[in-house]
Amino acid sequence: MKKRYIFLTGIVLTSTLFYLFLSMFSHLQSSIENQIREEFNKEQSLVTERIAIQLSEIFVDDATKNIQFIRQSFALNKLIEAINSRNRRDIDFWKKGAEKVFFAFLNSNTIYHHIKYADKDGNEIIKAARDDIAYFYKEEDDEVSKLENISDAPIFVNSINLNEGQVRILRISNEDHMDMNIGTPIFYKNQKKGAVIIGIEMKEVYSILTPVKHGKTSHTMLFTDKGELLFCSRGLTEGQHKGEINYILEKPSGGYAEIPESHGEKDILLATNSLKVGSERWVVAMESTADEVTGQIKRFEEQKQRLMVMLLLVGIVSLSYFFKAYSDKIKAEIRTDEEIKTSKKLEAINKELKNSKK
């Protein structure tokens, strides 16, 4: 009965210890999962920050420098001077010179699609487009592109009203595509003589965003801070990004968080960073599903299970060892008591025998 009580007590103690170890490791696992998710999202945030910096360099820094370079080009300024003097021969000569500068610029800066110079009334004087470069260098007799009046174009209206040296960046959205236009006014002897406009095709920007990944399931998006979707590397629609848009509207400056569900996926790790482009603020976003980190967590879970089994086996072996040792001790004490009793009985018998002989 005593042995059974000791054995049952040992089982209860072992179960209690095992439960405590299991609880401790479950809490540890939860902490590690949260830490892994946190670190993964921080890394995504760093990636979006680098993308935002790169886009800012393209649309703000480089575009501003390049349009100022075009505005200050010698051939263009000589053309404006010839137009001001109304010298037809000089106008034709410097117009061809300015066209060569425009096309050479487009040829060496592939992100830009077209360059225009229009007078203060919006009449295009020069129009150079990337699609027309081949025709230009063939020296066709016909004009490369049909010149138009762009006085109603938003980029011209915004640019012509600027002061000297100022630059306007404007996003133009059409049904089938979206472009960025950069414009700045041109002055001659402190008088406004028109504006230079450079166009960037957004597909060039998308080519930068598309290959960027941080994990197998990750994809990159571009929004405005108003929640308008500009680009998604997976081709998802704006309506499929409700979770991301809600987060951007809540934190337009950027950050990282977990979204419960969006576009049919759950537990999404989202990171964002913003940049100023013209009058708009864009938000670069990158997201991955929680499956990106569960691989690491599953490996930890397997290790935890193996450790639990080892601890259980160690507990059972230790309990068996101590139980056997204790049992052997009890048996030894019982044998000792029996030997003492037997010895005392023998002594008593011997005394009786001695007394009977007398």
Secondary structure, DSSP 8 states (H G I E B T S, - for coil): -HHHHHHHHHHHHHHHHHHHHHHHHHHHHHHHHHHHHHHHHHHHHHHHHHHHHHHHIIIIIIHHHHHHHHHT-HHHHHHHHHHHHT-HHHHHHHHHHHHHHHHHHHHH-TTEEEEEEE-TTSBEEEEEEGGGHHHHHTT-SS-SS---B-TTSHHHHHHHTS-TT--EEEEEE-SS-EEEEEEEEEEETTEEEEEEEEEEEHHHHHHHHTT--SSTT-EEEEEETTS-EEEETT---GGGGHHHHHHHHH-TTEEEEEEEEETTEEEEEEEEEEEEETTEEEEEEEEEETHHHHHHHHHHHHHHHHHHHHHHHHHHHHHHHHHHHHHHHHHHHHHHHHHHHHHHHHHHHHHHHHHHH-
